[in-house]
Each structure stands twice: as structure tokens, then as C-alpha cells.
Amino acid sequence: MVVTGCYAQTNPSAVAAIPGVDVVLGTRDRHELPALLADLRKRVRPLVRVGDVFDERPRPVVPLREFAPGYTRAFVKVQDGCQHRCSFCIVPFARGASRSQPLPIVVEQVQSLVAAGYGEIVLTGVDLGHYGGDLAPRLSLAALVRRLLEIPGLRRLRLSSILPAYFTPELIETIAAEPRVCRHLHVPLQSGADRVLRAMRRPYNARLYRELIERLGATLPDLGLGTDVITGFPGEGAEDFAATEALLEALPFTYLHVFSYSDRRGTEAARLPASRVPPAEVRRRTARLRRLGAARSLAFRRAQMGRALEVLVLEQGEAGTLVGLTDNYLEVAFAGPDALRRAFTRVRITGLDGERLQGDRIDDAAEG
Ligand code: SF4
């Protein structure tokens, strides 16, 4: 059993003490896994290999060529680490400073994944919006997106979570000008109260956030728009929560990820003297926002009725029933031949079954 990730990096001895763990691997050492596994039987276990994440030496690039069976979309991590120091977050201590994959490496990787038949490329990173800020010469996420869109055969490019401050006019224009960039954005908010945002050390205030989201909503029709919110941050008063709720209600989100705050060992927030919100009240706030998120998600899915949408057919689903993903991040179930899996097709939305839309295929042949 191999354990890696933020927890393994920040508390390796606790992980090594778990019975059955063979290898504890730090986040900057993961490329060593094949070599470690090759002669693991000869070594004393648990083997702990956890380096310093703030070590500036370049890390080897391990290009991805394919994903495990069942993946239709390819996730390409173009950036790791984070420039920020949000007071509730352990990630900077687990991942180190922001580092970007050089452009030629990302381009080569995306080219090979497109050639291998992945219809959608998802760009990921811990601080994705910072992409290129550490490269020489400096680059921007917008420049990366434009370069990737030149790759022949690329049908869809999806961006994962991006902090508000990184939405430059250039990035918004790049997204708006190119239908192959998915109409799906995730812009973490965490709190709608400036007092709490300051205590969280988030690099924006509620007014800037509101203006950005209004602009995105106005610029990108049918946008699937999500955010992350934390309830019960230390010192979050009733009026702070009310400000968060009011902001979420005012903006065109189509889904919400709501998290209840808990102290994370080693973070600044865990040491804050501010009083803790009682657990029952945290649960109440979380439940309120989750209800709002569920209502928004339902309204967004209902708004798709009767529309003809292009979907990428996923691997999953039983024989005869296909599941497709729209560019604005909705799943659609419809009847069709297995041969369509991993291809694009068009579907007319006819109904809603739980989380999924239902539809009828309107193409005769799968598009390439
Ligand atoms: S919450 Fe996000 S932006 Fe803030 S420190 Fe953690 S990874 Fe960085």
C-alpha cells in the first residue's frame, strides 16, 4: 500500500504508523514510485520518502500518455504548488511554491493525448490561474490556452478551478472567443464577507468577486458556473454568513460546493484566537447553502429542456445506455450503440432523472 498526497507530505510519521502501509511518498517524490516498487521486497517497510517541497531544484517531468480504462477525458496537470497562503489551507506546505510545466512539454503531452483519442482535455493545477508566472519568459494561462487550441484534433478544453484575480480581460476574451473552451468555470469564493475573506487571507474582496462573476455570466451564455464556500470559519458571525448567502443568491451560480470549516493542524486558521462557531450552527449554515446549491443545479438542468446539446460520450453506463457530458458540465443519459463511447454526438434534452438529464440522440453517425 502506497500513500501519497498532502497528508503523506505534511505528516509522514502518522501515515507510516498505519498498519499495512508499505510506502509513504512525498508530493515531490512521486516520480520515484516505479523505481521504489521495483525493489520494494528487498527494503525495510514502511519506506518513507518525503522530500522538502520548498526545494527549488527542477523536478523531473513524467508525461502522461494514457489513463486507466474508463477515462474518456484526460486530466493534464500543468501547474503545481501555490503562491497564496490562505489561512485555512495546508496545501502550500504540502506542495510548495507555484511551478508550471514548460509550454513545450504541455503541448507535447496534449498532442499525444488528443492523438490517443481523448475528446476532452482538462487543464488542472493547484493554482492554475498562476500558470506561467514562474516561467522564463513569463507566460499566462490565456497564452497557454491559445497555444493548445492550435493543436489539430483538439475538440474540447476544460479549465478547472481558477481564483478570481487571474481572470484578466485577456483570459475572459480568450474563453469567450473560442467555443472549444468549455462553458464551465469554477471560481472559488469561500466567503462573501470581507472581514472573513481578510481573516482567510483570500486575495480579493466581495465587490471584486461580484463584478467578475457578473461579467462572466454576461459574457458567456449558458455557463456552468460553480464555486466553493466554507461555512463556520473561526469568528464567522451571523451577519457574515448572511453576506455570503446574499452574494450567492445574487450571482448566477449553477452549482455550489459547500464545506464545513474544521481546524486543520499546521494552518494559521487553526491557531486563530477567534471563537469557533458551534458545530450545530455550522451544520445549519452548510445545510442552508447546500439547499441553495441543489435548487440552482436543478434550475440549470431544467433550463436545458428541449435544447440540442453536443455531448462527449463517457465510458461508463450500461449496455445500450450511454452517458454524455455537455460542455457546461451536465451529464445526459440517452440510448445509443456502445460504438459511440468516447465520441461526440448531439442529444435533444427531453427530461430529468435525478442528477442526470435524459435525452434522445439526434445524430445518425458519431462525429469524429
Ligand atoms: S486555498 Fe487554494 S489559493 Fe489558498 S493557499 Fe490553498 S491552494 Fe492556495
Residues whose N, C-alpha, C, O or C-beta is under 5 A from the ligand:
A	BS01	SF4	C82 H84 R85 C86 C89 V91 V126
